[in-house]
Amino acid sequence: MEFTLKTPVKKAKDLSGRLKELRLLKDWKRSNFAKRSGVAESSLKRNMA
């Protein structure tokens, strides 16, 4: 079994990419996702680009 260590920045980018994929699969606008998640839309713009 092989393990790959990722930096916190890489983990955050991977997670934000996955969340964007899921948001788009549900056909949610960024504003709708922000309301549902309790996160500011500006944070999503910055981190899910």
VEXVOLO-429518 format. One record per residue: x, y, z of N, C-alpha, C, CB in turn. Coordinates in nm, 2 decimals, always signed. Glycine has a CB too. Layout:
BEGIN
   n_xx   n_yy   n_zz  ca_xx  ca_yy  ca_zz   c_xx   c_yy   c_zz  cb_xx  cb_yy  cb_zz
      X      Y      Z      X      Y      Z      X      Y      Z      X      Y      Z
...
***
This chain:
BEGIN
   n_xx   n_yy   n_zz  ca_xx  ca_yy  ca_zz   c_xx   c_yy   c_zz  cb_xx  cb_yy  cb_zz
  +0.08  -0.12  +0.00  +0.00  +0.00  +0.00  +0.09  +0.12  +0.00  -0.10  +0.00  +0.12
  +0.05  +0.22  -0.09  +0.13  +0.34  -0.10  +0.06  +0.46  -0.05  +0.18  +0.36  -0.25
  +0.12  +0.55  +0.03  +0.06  +0.67  +0.08  +0.13  +0.79  +0.02  +0.07  +0.67  +0.23
  +0.05  +0.89  -0.02  +0.10  +1.01  -0.07  +0.06  +1.12  +0.03  +0.05  +1.04  -0.21
  +0.16  +1.20  +0.07  +0.14  +1.31  +0.16  +0.11  +1.43  +0.08  +0.25  +1.33  +0.26
  +0.01  +1.51  +0.12  -0.02  +1.63  +0.05  -0.01  +1.75  +0.15  -0.17  +1.62  -0.01
  +0.03  +1.86  +0.10  +0.04  +1.98  +0.18  -0.11  +2.03  +0.21  +0.12  +2.09  +0.11
  -0.12  +2.11  +0.31  -0.26  +2.16  +0.34  -0.32  +2.24  +0.22  -0.25  +2.25  +0.47
  -0.23  +2.31  +0.15  -0.28  +2.39  +0.04  -0.33  +2.30  -0.07  -0.16  +2.48  -0.02
  -0.26  +2.19  -0.10  -0.30  +2.09  -0.20  -0.43  +2.02  -0.16  -0.19  +1.98  -0.22
  -0.44  +1.99  -0.03  -0.57  +1.93  +0.02  -0.69  +2.02  +0.00  -0.55  +1.89  +0.17
  -0.66  +2.15  +0.03  -0.77  +2.25  +0.02  -0.81  +2.27  -0.13  -0.73  +2.39  +0.08
  -0.71  +2.27  -0.22  -0.75  +2.28  -0.36  -0.82  +2.16  -0.41  -0.62  +2.30  -0.44
  -0.78  +2.04  -0.37  -0.85  +1.92  -0.41  -1.00  +1.92  -0.36  -0.78  +1.80  -0.35
  -1.01  +1.96  -0.23  -1.15  +1.97  -0.18  -1.23  +2.07  -0.25  -1.14  +2.00  -0.03
  -1.18  +2.19  -0.27  -1.26  +2.29  -0.34  -1.30  +2.25  -0.48  -1.18  +2.43  -0.34
  -1.21  +2.18  -0.55  -1.24  +2.13  -0.68  -1.35  +2.03  -0.68  -1.12  +2.07  -0.75
  -1.35  +1.94  -0.58  -1.46  +1.84  -0.56  -1.59  +1.90  -0.53  -1.42  +1.74  -0.45
  -1.59  +2.00  -0.44  -1.71  +2.07  -0.41  -1.77  +2.14  -0.53  -1.69  +2.17  -0.29
  -1.69  +2.20  -0.61  -1.73  +2.27  -0.73  -1.80  +2.17  -0.82  -1.62  +2.34  -0.80
  -1.74  +2.05  -0.84  -1.79  +1.94  -0.92  -1.93  +1.91  -0.87  -1.70  +1.82  -0.93
  -1.95  +1.88  -0.74  -2.07  +1.84  -0.69  -2.18  +1.95  -0.70  -2.06  +1.81  -0.54
  -2.14  +2.08  -0.68  -2.23  +2.19  -0.70  -2.28  +2.20  -0.84  -2.16  +2.32  -0.66
  -2.20  +2.18  -0.93  -2.24  +2.18  -1.07  -2.32  +2.07  -1.11  -2.12  +2.19  -1.17
  -2.30  +1.95  -1.06  -2.38  +1.83  -1.08  -2.53  +1.86  -1.03  -2.32  +1.71  -1.02
  -2.54  +1.93  -0.93  -2.67  +1.96  -0.87  -2.73  +2.08  -0.94  -2.67  +1.98  -0.72
  -2.66  +2.14  -1.03  -2.70  +2.26  -1.10  -2.74  +2.38  -1.01  -2.83  +2.23  -1.19
  -2.65  +2.39  -0.90  -2.67  +2.50  -0.81  -2.58  +2.62  -0.85  -2.64  +2.45  -0.66
  -2.64  +2.74  -0.84  -2.56  +2.85  -0.86  -2.47  +2.87  -0.73  -2.64  +2.98  -0.88
  -2.36  +2.95  -0.75  -2.27  +2.97  -0.64  -2.34  +3.04  -0.52  -2.15  +3.06  -0.68
  -2.44  +3.13  -0.55  -2.51  +3.20  -0.45  -2.60  +3.10  -0.37  -2.60  +3.31  -0.51
  -2.66  +3.01  -0.44  -2.74  +2.91  -0.37  -2.66  +2.82  -0.28  -2.82  +2.82  -0.48
  -2.55  +2.78  -0.33  -2.45  +2.69  -0.25  -2.41  +2.77  -0.13  -2.33  +2.65  -0.34
  -2.38  +2.90  -0.15  -2.33  +2.98  -0.03  -2.44  +2.98  +0.08  -2.29  +3.12  -0.08
  -2.56  +3.01  +0.04  -2.67  +3.01  +0.14  -2.69  +2.88  +0.21  -2.80  +3.05  +0.07
  -2.68  +2.77  +0.13  -2.70  +2.64  +0.19  -2.59  +2.60  +0.28  -2.72  +2.53  +0.08
  -2.47  +2.64  +0.25  -2.35  +2.60  +0.33  -2.32  +2.70  +0.44  -2.23  +2.58  +0.24
  -2.38  +2.82  +0.44  -2.35  +2.92  +0.54  -2.21  +2.98  +0.52  -2.35  +2.85  +0.67
  -2.16  +2.98  +0.40  -2.03  +3.04  +0.37  -2.06  +3.16  +0.28  -1.94  +2.94  +0.30
  -1.98  +3.26  +0.30  -1.99  +3.38  +0.21  -1.96  +3.35  +0.07  -1.90  +3.50  +0.26
  -2.04  +3.41  -0.02  -2.02  +3.38  -0.16  -1.88  +3.43  -0.21  -2.13  +3.45  -0.25
  -1.83  +3.53  -0.15  -1.70  +3.58  -0.19  -1.59  +3.48  -0.16  -1.67  +3.71  -0.12
  -1.61  +3.40  -0.05  -1.51  +3.30  -0.01  -1.52  +3.19  -0.12  -1.54  +3.24  +0.13
  -1.64  +3.16  -0.16  -1.65  +3.05  -0.26  -1.58  +3.09  -0.40  -1.79  +3.01  -0.29
  -1.60  +3.22  -0.43  -1.54  +3.27  -0.56  -1.39  +3.26  -0.55  -1.58  +3.42  -0.58
  -1.34  +3.29  -0.43  -1.19  +3.29  -0.42  -1.13  +3.15  -0.41  -1.15  +3.37  -0.29
  -1.21  +3.06  -0.35  -1.15  +2.93  -0.33  -1.20  +2.82  -0.42  -1.18  +2.89  -0.19
  -1.30  +2.84  -0.50  -1.35  +2.74  -0.59  -1.34  +2.78  -0.74  -1.50  +2.71  -0.56
  -1.25  +2.87  -0.76  -1.23  +2.91  -0.90  -1.17  +2.80  -0.99  -1.14  +3.03  -0.91
***
